[in-house]
Amino acid sequence: MRTLCASTLIAEFFVIGFAGLVAMKGDLSQATVWTVCGIAMLLSLLLCGMLSRPGAVQIGWALQIGLIASGFVVPTMFFLGAVFAGLWWCSVHYGRKIDEAKARWAAQGQAQA
């Protein structure tokens, strides 16, 4: 699960940075845009290392909601946020299935040995 989720978070890091560049063309100050984007980008990077800890997936969901909500500033982010929320769900869902399959396979290997 960690690999899939981390890949999604790294892609989000770049999307948040590009959205910040687009948001600077609006009415918001550069300080506001880069403070919000910087926090979101830092959170996405920190989450990559925290995925094995309890609550990290829930924090990732909060990041997805924030990404969708950023569509009020950059309308394209409604679409991209929804896409990344779907990717996050797939990463968590299928990542857990892969982890379970690996654990079963390892247990079968040990039982045969």
LINZI-V646391 format. One record per residue. N is the residue number from 1. SS is DSSP state (alpha for helix, beta for strand, coil for the rest). OMEGA is omega in radians with two decimals (* if undefined). D_LAST is the distance of its C-alpha to the last C-alpha in whole Angstrom. Layout:
# LINZI-V646391
N_SS_OMEGA_D_LAST + N_SS_OMEGA_D_LAST
This chain:
# LINZI-V646391
1_coil_-3.08_27 + 2_alpha_-3.08_28 + 3_alpha_-3.13_29 + 4_alpha_-3.13_31 + 5_alpha_3.13_33 + 6_alpha_3.10_34 + 7_alpha_3.11_35 + 8_alpha_-3.12_37 + 9_alpha_3.11_38 + 10_alpha_3.08_39 + 11_alpha_3.10_41 + 12_alpha_3.10_43 + 13_alpha_-3.13_44 + 14_alpha_3.14_46 + 15_alpha_3.11_47 + 16_alpha_3.10_49 + 17_alpha_3.11_50 + 18_alpha_3.09_52 + 19_alpha_3.08_53 + 20_alpha_3.09_55 + 21_alpha_3.12_56 + 22_alpha_-3.10_58 + 23_alpha_3.14_59 + 24_coil_3.13_61 + 25_coil_-3.12_63 + 26_coil_-3.07_64 + 27_coil_-3.10_66 + 28_coil_3.11_64 + 29_coil_3.12_64 + 30_alpha_-3.14_62 + 31_alpha_3.14_61 + 32_alpha_-3.11_60 + 33_alpha_-3.05_58 + 34_alpha_3.02_56 + 35_alpha_-3.13_55 + 36_alpha_-3.14_54 + 37_alpha_3.14_52 + 38_alpha_3.10_51 + 39_alpha_3.14_49 + 40_alpha_3.12_47 + 41_alpha_3.11_46 + 42_alpha_3.11_45 + 43_alpha_3.14_43 + 44_alpha_3.10_41 + 45_alpha_3.14_40 + 46_alpha_3.13_39 + 47_alpha_3.10_37 + 48_alpha_-3.13_35 + 49_alpha_-3.07_34 + 50_alpha_-3.01_34 + 51_coil_3.13_32 + 52_coil_-3.11_29 + 53_coil_3.12_32 + 54_coil_3.09_33 + 55_coil_-3.09_36 + 56_alpha_3.13_36 + 57_alpha_3.12_35 + 58_alpha_3.07_39 + 59_alpha_3.07_40 + 60_alpha_3.08_39 + 61_alpha_3.10_41 + 62_alpha_3.08_44 + 63_alpha_3.12_44 + 64_alpha_3.12_44 + 65_alpha_3.09_47 + 66_alpha_3.12_49 + 67_alpha_3.10_48 + 68_alpha_-3.13_50 + 69_alpha_3.11_52 + 70_alpha_3.06_53 + 71_alpha_3.07_55 + 72_alpha_3.10_58 + 73_coil_3.11_58 + 74_coil_-3.01_57 + 75_coil_3.12_57 + 76_alpha_-3.11_54 + 77_alpha_3.01_52 + 78_alpha_3.14_52 + 79_alpha_-3.10_50 + 80_alpha_3.09_48 + 81_alpha_3.11_47 + 82_alpha_3.10_46 + 83_alpha_-3.13_44 + 84_alpha_3.04_42 + 85_alpha_3.06_42 + 86_alpha_3.09_40 + 87_alpha_3.12_38 + 88_alpha_3.11_37 + 89_alpha_3.13_36 + 90_alpha_-3.13_34 + 91_alpha_-3.14_32 + 92_alpha_-3.06_32 + 93_alpha_-3.09_31 + 94_alpha_3.07_29 + 95_alpha_3.09_27 + 96_alpha_3.11_26 + 97_alpha_3.12_24 + 98_alpha_3.11_23 + 99_alpha_3.11_21 + 100_alpha_3.13_20 + 101_alpha_3.10_18 + 102_alpha_3.14_17 + 103_alpha_3.10_15 + 104_alpha_-3.13_14 + 105_alpha_3.11_12 + 106_alpha_3.13_11 + 107_alpha_3.11_10 + 108_alpha_3.11_9 + 109_alpha_3.12_6 + 110_alpha_-3.14_5 + 111_alpha_3.14_6 + 112_alpha_-3.10_4 + 113_coil_*_0
